[in-house]
Amino acid sequence: MDNIRDYWSTDPTISMPIFPHSMSRNRFESIWQAWHFSDNSQHIQDSGWLFKIWPIYEYFVQKFRSVYSPKQLSPDEAMIPWQGHLKFRTYNPEKITKYGVLVRVVYEAVSGYICNMEIYSAEEKKLEDTVSSLLDRNLGQNHHIYRDNFYNSVRLAQTLLDRNMRVCCTMRANRGIPHDPEGEGKRLKKGAVSVPEER
């Protein structure tokens, strides 16, 4: 529903009886206002911005990993809309959702099933470290990785290849061009391929 209160609507076109039969709207709103996932007395100074949601976040990530392990993976990012006050809220003018919480995910390239995720919390982390930590459980298992040019570089592709992961992606020129097809690749016609020699 567009609005949480609509779950308790008496309008027959959108009513969902299971919600008012479970609890009243006022009771739900009281619980919603005080909903809390962490013990503040256990808070550690260096535990990061995600401390308050960490137990539930970790639970879901572990479930994503344990239920299904696909072979064709794709790293990407998503934005959870958020207009309120938040230390690590991000702004991206090129996205439809411009303000929100940035989440980096690895999903199955075919179905879109989320296998792993990391919530960006304003930590200083290099691109290669982000991709490596997202794919940590898949390294060395001959998975196929499909990426856009944001999550790509020659050095990162070589690192993954060394860990038995095959990479298919576009390449940004300012992040390097693979040595073998550097000259030949510029002369390729549409539909042609260049296969580097084994070293």
N, C-alpha and C positions, 0 to 999 in steps of 0.2 A: 504494500500500500504506500501511497505517497505520504501519508500522515499516519503516525502510530495510532492516533485516536480513531481512525477509520476501521480498525480491527474490532471496535466495539460499536460500530454504526448499526442503527436499526433500519437503514435503507435496504430493502429486500434485494436490490440489484448488486450490492457489494457486501452484505452481511456475512459474517463467518461465525456461526454459533459456538464453535469450540472455544473461542476466547472469552466471551462473557460467561459461558458455563464453567470455565476454569477459575476465573477470579474477576472481580470487578475492575473497571478501568482505574478508579481511584487507588485501589490496592496495588495494581501494577505500577502506576506512576510513583507511588511511595517507594516501592522496591527499586524501581529504575533510578530514582534520584540518589539512592544510597548504595547502588550496586558496586561492589568492590572485590577485586580479585587477589589482593595482597595484604600482608601483615605489615603495617607501617613500622612496627617495633623491630622488624628484621631488616629494615632498609640500611644499605651500606652506601657510604658516600660515593664510591666509585662504581656502583652497580649499573649506572646508565639511566637514560630517560625512559626506558621501557619497563622499569621495575614494577610499576603498578599493574601491568597487564601480562607480565612475564609468564606466570603459571599457565594461564589459558592459552597464550600464544605458543608456548613450548608444547603444550598438549596437542594442539591442532597440527603443528609441524610434524611431530612424531607420528601422528595418525596418517598424514599425507604420505610420509615415507614408508610406513609399514604396510599399507593396504595394497599398493600397486607400484611396480618398478618397471617403467617402460624403457625401451632402448633408443628411441628417437626423441631427443630433448631439444628444447629451445629456451635460452635465457631472455628475459624481457623485463619490462617494468610496468607497473600499474599505479594509478593514483586513486586513493580513497578520499572522496570529497570531505573537506573540513574547513569551515570558515571561522571557527573559534580560536581562542588563544592557545598556542602550542609552540614550544621552543623549537621543534624540528619540523614545523609546517613548511612546505616548499611551494615555490611559485614557478610555473612553467608557462610562458605566454603562448607556446606552440600547441599546448594540449587543450582539448575541449574542457576538461576539468582543470582549471588553472591553479587553484589553491587546494592543497590537501596533504595527505600523508603519502610519501613515496614508498612503494613496496617493490622490491626486486624479486622476481620469481623465476623458477625453472619449471616449465610445463611440458607435457608430451606434445610434440609437434603435430600429431595427427588429431587428437581429441581435445587438447587444451587442459587436460587433467594437471593440477598443480602438484608437483613433486617436492618442492622445497621453496622457501621464501625467506626474505630478510627485510625487516622494516628499517628504512633509512632513518637514523636518529642523529644526524649531523655529526657523525664521526668522520674523521679524516681517513678515508680508505681508498686506496688506488683501485682502478678498474680491474686489473689482473687479480688483485686479492679478493675483490667482490665475486668475480666469476669463479675463482678457485674455491671459495668457501661455499658458494651455492652448489657447486658440482662435487663437493668433497666425497660424498658417498658413491659417486659414479665413476671416479677416476680409476683407470686400469681395467675397466670392464667392457671395452670395445663398444661403447655407446657412440651414436652419431649425434653431432651437435649442429643445429641450424640456427644461425644468428644473423641479425642485421648489422650494419656497419658501426653502430654505436658500441656494441659489445665485442669489438674485434680489433686485432692488431696482428702483425706478422709474428711478433714475439709470443703473444698469447696463443696463437694458433700452433706454433711450434711446441710450446709447453704442453698443450693438450695432446698433440700428436705423440710426444714422448711418453705420455701416460696412457697410450692405447685408446685415444678418443679421436674419431674422424670428424673433421670440421667442414661445413659447407656454408659459405657466407660471401657477402660483398665486402670489398676492402676500401677504406678511405686512403687516398694517396698520401696524406700527411702522416699516416701511421705505418708507412713502409710498403714496399711492393716485393712480393716473393722474388728471390734472386733468379731462379730458373726461367720463369716466363716473362721476366722484365722486358727483354727485347722482343721476343716472339709474340707476347701477349698484346702488344700495341698494334701488331699487324693482323691479328685474328679477325676473321669475318664472322658475321652473325651465325651462331650455331656451332662454330668451331671450338675446339678445346686444345689446351696445352697440357701435356703430362710431364711433370718434372722427372728427371732421371733419378734413379735410386743412388744414394750415396753410401 
